Amino acid sequence: MTDCIVLPESRVEIAARFDVLVCGGGVAGIAAAVAAARSGARTGLIERAGFLGGTATGSSMGLIVIPARELAAFPREFFERLHREQGAGLGDVVPWDIESYKIVAMDLVVEAGALPLLHTWFSTPIVRDGRIEGVIIENKSGRQAILAGSVVDATGDGDVAARAGVPFVKGREHDGMMRPMTVMGRIGNIDLRRFKEYIDAHPEDFAQDDGRRVVDLDSGIVRIDGFFSVVERAKREGLLERSMPVNYLRFSGVNPRERLDRALLIFNSTRLYGVDGTSAADVTRAEIEGRRQLRALLNVCRKYLPGFERAFLIDTSSHIGVRETRRIRGRCTLTYDDIAAGRRFADAAFVATSVDYGTAEIHAPDRGHEGSKADAWAREMVLPILRFEFPLAAMLPAQPSRLVVAGRCCSMTHDVDKFARNMAPTAMMGQAAGAYAALMARRPDADWANPPVAELQALLRRQGVPVTLDDYGAPLARQTAT
């Protein structure tokens, strides 16, 4: 039996009351908070960091992998504004400047009327009579309660839902293994012209998909996957340990033309396997190992990559990038067969857009598979665009009521996660979740067992959300406050 202590009962101060409380200020949480506030709900947003963005900022994953022209609703509004402030590139992929992202994200949340509370951890859900009534938080002010008519779990790991007793799975269904984690680094003082010359001279050494070999000097947009032979050479010559589970290098970024000779790129190449992102001990071990890998890989770049001779590490991600942990078991679980068959849902909340990986395993949980000669995705595949309907029921647990889930912790299979966990779909999840939470919070006696789907869909369409695949055949409104 595990040792334990018994804590005395205590009184917890109620710090705030909201119509909608969003837990987690990542991509999904930002969209949820803005959508809820614009829908007329008094909205709060709690976030563990001192800034918003989550994986997009704190984990330094500064890239959306679909073309800018495919963005809709809140993601389009957000990145068009970021682009106007010279913080993002709008091309075949969408990279951004992390610091600009933090500022614009906070501007949008505050302008919408939501109230953020930073440096604040979710601790415990307040559940009574089968419904969630708020959460307990922890921060420098101590232990406090926040009450809310609806709660949106945008924690990424489904922390609120899991602690409220919602069933979940972790990782791949048959063995529980989860996609690898990454410690990112931002590398400065890169000569992009020399870098591009090398890439153009060695096309066989890079991904074959046009969206993963972008080095556009006019726009400054970079997204490049490859350098397979470089990693092999580094292991052969002893600069990298042969056991390191890294088989290729990945870079992304956006730089103004005047800085092409001293560019900054995000380095997404470390890989940490066999790690559970819901275990503090595992995450600690991965943070340590990830920075060790990053130091070794930076030395490889300096020695072998033209343009990197005087490059230096600017910073590392504030927290490790976690690709997969819990997914709740909601009222509906979206499967790959649903996507492949183009299934339509009566309660469709939005249309997700992704690159189409087919049945290929992306960021496989199997140690060392990614980027290896056996990895068709990394080396051979050319990826078209895929659209699919995402049902509201995949964001709703059976119990407790008043809880909506948004982000990669929604109810879907591991094979769907590779399409839906990326930032454009998760932002759409957040917008739908925030709008729904606001709609229901205004009705104290709302029947959570029977969502007002038609009303929600009408609200989302007014916000410019493509709700069903049919909406791509009809003009949609621009994002507007409702």
Long-range contacts (C-beta under 8 A, 24 or more apart in sequence): 10-143, 12-136, 12-143, 12-144, 12-145, 13-142, 13-144, 13-145, 14-144, 14-145, 14-146, 14-147, 15-137, 15-141, 15-144, 15-145, 15-146, 16-44, 16-115, 16-117, 16-146, 16-147, 17-42, 17-146, 17-147, 17-148, 18-42, 18-43, 18-44, 18-115, 18-146, 18-147, 18-148, 18-149, 19-43, 19-148, 19-149, 19-150, 19-438, 19-441, 19-442, 20-44, 20-148, 20-149, 20-150, 20-151, 20-152, 20-434, 20-437, 20-438, 20-441, 21-45, 21-46, 21-134, 21-135, 21-146, 21-148, 21-150, 21-151, 21-152, 22-46, 22-114, 22-151, 22-152, 22-154, 22-434, 22-437, 23-122, 23-135, 23-151, 23-152, 23-153, 23-154, 23-155, 23-159, 23-160, 24-54, 24-122, 24-153, 24-154, 24-155, 24-156, 24-407, 25-49, 25-51, 25-52, 25-53, 25-54, 25-105, 25-109, 25-116, 25-118, 25-154, 26-52, 26-53, 26-54, 26-55, 26-56, 26-154, 26-156, 26-407, 26-426, 27-53, 27-54, 27-55, 27-56, 27-407, 27-423, 27-426, 27-427, 27-430, 28-154, 28-156, 28-406, 28-407, 28-426, 28-427, 28-429, 28-430, 28-433, 29-54, 29-152, 29-154, 29-406, 29-407, 29-430, 30-78, 30-105, 30-108, 30-109, 30-427, 30-430, 31-74, 31-75, 31-78, 31-406, 31-427, 31-428, 31-429, 31-430, 31-431, 31-434, 32-152, 32-154, 32-406, 32-430, 32-431, 32-433, 32-434, 32-437, 33-109, 33-112, 33-114, 33-116, 33-434, 34-74, 34-108, 34-109, 34-112, 34-114, 34-431, 34-434, 35-74, 35-430, 35-431, 35-432, 35-433, 35-434, 35-435, 35-438, 35-463, 36-114, 36-152, 36-434, 36-435, 36-437, 36-438, 36-441, 37-109, 37-112, 37-113, 37-114, 37-434, 37-438, 38-112, 38-113, 38-463, 38-481, 38-482, 39-434, 39-435, 39-438, 39-439, 39-459, 39-482, 40-438, 40-442, 40-482, 41-149, 41-150, 41-437, 41-438, 41-441, 41-442, 43-112, 43-113, 43-114, 43-115, 43-434, 43-438, 44-114, 44-115, 44-116, 44-117, 44-146, 44-148, 45-109, 45-114, 45-115, 45-116, 45-117, 46-116, 46-117, 46-120, 46-121, 46-122, 46-135, 46-137, 46-146, 47-116, 47-117, 47-118, 47-119, 47-120, 48-119, 48-120, 48-121, 49-118, 49-119, 49-318, 49-319, 50-118, 50-119, 51-102, 51-105, 51-106, 51-118, 52-102, 52-105, 52-106, 52-109, 52-116, 53-98, 53-101, 53-102, 53-105, 54-156, 55-156, 55-321, 55-322, 55-423, 56-96, 56-98, 56-101, 56-423, 57-98, 57-101, 57-102, 57-105, 57-318, 58-317, 58-318, 58-319, 59-182, 59-184, 59-317, 59-318, 59-319, 59-320, 59-321, 59-322, 60-98, 60-184, 60-185, 60-186, 60-266, 60-316, 60-317, 60-318, 60-321, 61-184, 61-266, 61-268, 61-321, 61-423, 62-95, 62-96, 62-97, 62-98, 62-101, 62-252, 62-253, 62-266, 63-93, 63-94, 63-95, 63-96, 63-223, 63-252, 63-266, 64-93, 64-94, 64-95, 64-422, 64-423, 64-424, 65-93, 65-211, 65-223, 65-355, 65-422, 66-93, 66-94, 66-211, 66-353, 66-354, 66-355, 66-385, 66-422, 66-424, 67-91, 67-92, 67-93, 67-94, 67-211, 67-385, 68-92, 68-94, 70-353, 70-385, 70-424, 71-353, 71-424, 72-351, 72-353, 72-428, 72-464, 72-465, 72-466, 72-476, 73-350, 73-428, 73-431, 73-460, 73-463, 73-464, 73-465, 73-466, 73-479, 74-427, 74-428, 74-430, 74-431, 74-463, 74-479, 75-423, 75-424, 75-427, 75-428, 76-464, 76-479, 77-464, 77-478, 77-479, 78-104, 78-105, 78-108, 78-427, 81-108, 86-256, 88-254, 89-219, 89-220, 89-221, 89-254, 91-214, 91-216, 91-219, 91-221, 92-210, 92-211, 92-214, 92-221, 93-211, 93-214, 93-221, 93-223, 93-252, 95-221, 95-222, 95-223, 95-252, 95-253, 95-254, 95-266, 96-254, 97-254, 98-186, 112-481, 122-155, 122-159, 122-160, 124-163, 125-151, 125-160, 125-163, 125-164, 125-400, 125-403, 127-164, 127-165, 127-400, 130-399, 130-400, 130-401, 131-400, 131-401, 131-402, 131-448, 132-160, 132-164, 132-400, 132-401, 132-402, 132-403, 133-402, 135-160, 148-402, 148-441, 149-402, 149-440, 149-441, 149-442, 149-444, 150-402, 150-403, 150-404, 150-437, 150-438, 150-440, 150-441, 151-402, 151-403, 151-404, 151-437, 152-403, 152-404, 152-405, 152-406, 152-430, 152-433, 152-434, 152-437, 153-403, 153-404, 153-405, 153-406, 153-409, 154-405, 154-406, 154-407, 154-430, 154-433, 155-407, 155-409, 156-322, 156-325, 156-407, 156-408, 156-409, 157-277, 157-278, 157-322, 157-325, 157-326, 157-409, 158-325, 158-326, 158-327, 158-328, 158-405, 158-409, 160-403, 161-326, 161-328, 161-397, 161-403, 161-405, 161-409, 162-278, 162-326, 162-328, 164-397, 164-400, 164-403, 165-399, 165-400, 166-328, 166-329, 166-397, 166-399, 166-400, 166-403, 167-328, 167-329, 167-397, 168-326, 168-327, 168-328, 168-329, 168-409, 169-326, 169-327, 169-329, 170-276, 170-278, 170-324, 170-325, 170-326, 170-327, 171-324, 171-325, 171-365, 171-414, 172-365, 172-414, 173-413, 173-414, 175-365, 177-274, 177-365, 177-366, 178-275, 178-276, 178-277, 178-323, 178-324, 178-325, 178-365, 179-323, 179-324, 179-362, 179-363, 179-364, 179-365, 179-417, 180-245, 180-271, 180-272, 180-273, 180-275, 180-323, 180-363, 180-365, 180-367, 180-370, 181-271, 181-272, 181-275, 181-277, 181-283, 181-286, 181-290, 181-320, 181-321, 181-322, 181-323, 182-268, 182-269, 182-270, 182-271, 182-272, 182-290, 182-317, 182-320, 182-321, 182-323, 183-270, 183-272, 183-286, 183-287, 183-290, 183-291, 183-293, 183-294, 183-316, 183-317, 183-320, 183-321, 184-266, 184-267, 184-268, 184-270, 184-316, 184-317, 184-321, 185-266, 185-267, 185-294, 185-298, 185-313, 185-314, 185-315, 185-316, 185-317, 186-264, 186-265, 186-266, 186-267, 186-313, 186-314, 186-315, 186-316, 187-264, 187-265, 187-266, 187-267, 187-298, 187-301, 187-308, 187-311, 187-312, 187-313, 187-314, 188-262, 188-263, 188-264, 188-311, 188-312, 188-313, 188-314, 189-262, 189-263, 189-310, 189-311, 189-312, 190-262, 190-263, 190-264, 190-265, 190-307, 190-308, 190-311, 191-260, 191-261, 191-262, 191-263, 191-306, 191-307, 191-308, 192-217, 192-220, 192-222, 192-255, 192-260, 192-261, 192-263, 192-307, 193-217, 193-260, 193-261, 193-307, 194-306, 194-307, 195-263, 195-305, 195-306, 195-307, 195-308, 197-306, 198-305, 198-306, 198-307, 199-224, 199-226, 202-229, 205-229, 205-230, 207-378, 207-379, 208-379, 208-380, 208-381, 208-382, 209-355, 209-381, 209-382, 209-383, 210-382, 211-355, 211-383, 217-257, 217-260, 218-257, 219-254, 220-253, 220-254, 220-255, 220-256, 220-257, 220-259, 220-260, 220-263, 221-253, 221-254, 222-251, 222-252, 222-253, 222-254, 222-255, 222-263, 222-265, 223-251, 223-252, 224-250, 224-251, 224-252, 225-249, 225-250, 225-378, 227-305, 228-371, 228-379, 230-300, 230-304, 230-305, 231-300, 231-371, 233-304, 234-300, 234-303, 234-304, 239-296, 239-299, 239-300, 239-303, 240-296, 240-297, 240-300, 241-296, 244-293, 244-296, 245-271, 245-273, 245-367, 245-368, 245-370, 246-270, 246-271, 246-293, 246-297, 246-371, 247-368, 247-370, 247-371, 247-372, 247-375, 247-378, 248-370, 248-371, 248-378, 249-297, 249-300, 249-301, 264-314, 267-294, 267-297, 267-298, 267-301, 269-293, 269-294, 269-297, 270-294, 270-297, 271-370, 272-320, 273-365, 273-366, 273-367, 273-368, 274-367, 276-325, 277-322, 277-324, 277-325, 278-325, 278-326, 283-320, 283-322, 286-320, 287-319, 287-320, 290-320, 291-316, 323-363, 323-408, 323-421, 324-363, 324-365, 324-408, 324-414, 324-417, 324-421, 325-409, 326-409, 327-408, 327-409, 327-410, 327-411, 327-412, 327-413, 327-414, 327-417, 328-397, 328-405, 328-409, 328-410, 328-411, 329-397, 329-411, 330-393, 330-394, 330-395, 330-396, 330-397, 330-398, 330-405, 330-410, 330-411, 331-393, 331-394, 331-396, 331-397, 331-398, 331-411, 332-391, 332-393, 332-394, 332-411, 333-394, 333-411, 333-412, 333-413, 334-390, 334-391, 334-394, 334-410, 334-411, 334-412, 334-413, 334-416, 334-420, 335-412, 335-413, 335-415, 335-416, 336-413, 336-415, 336-416, 338-388, 338-416, 339-386, 339-388, 339-416, 339-419, 342-388, 342-469, 343-388, 343-389, 344-389, 344-468, 344-469, 345-389, 345-390, 345-391, 345-393, 346-453, 347-391, 347-392, 347-393, 347-451, 347-453, 348-389, 348-390, 348-391, 348-392, 348-457, 348-467, 348-468, 349-390, 349-391, 349-392, 349-395, 349-429, 349-432, 349-436, 349-456, 349-457, 349-460, 349-467, 350-389, 350-390, 350-428, 350-429, 350-431, 350-432, 350-460, 350-465, 350-466, 350-467, 351-387, 351-388, 351-389, 351-390, 351-428, 351-466, 351-467, 351-468, 351-469, 351-471, 351-472, 352-387, 352-388, 352-389, 352-390, 352-419, 352-420, 352-424, 352-425, 352-428, 353-385, 353-386, 353-387, 353-424, 353-425, 354-385, 354-386, 354-387, 354-388, 354-419, 354-420, 354-422, 354-424, 354-425, 355-383, 355-384, 355-385, 355-386, 356-383, 356-384, 356-385, 356-386, 356-419, 357-381, 357-383, 357-418, 357-419, 359-415, 361-418, 362-418, 363-418, 386-419, 387-469, 387-472, 388-419, 388-469, 389-468, 389-469, 390-420, 390-425, 390-428, 390-429, 390-432, 392-432, 392-436, 392-451, 392-453, 392-456, 395-429, 395-432, 395-433, 395-436, 396-448, 396-451, 401-448, 401-449, 402-440, 402-441, 402-448, 404-433, 404-436, 404-437, 405-433, 406-430, 406-432, 406-433, 406-434, 428-465, 431-460, 431-463, 431-465, 432-456, 432-460, 432-465, 435-459, 435-460, 435-463
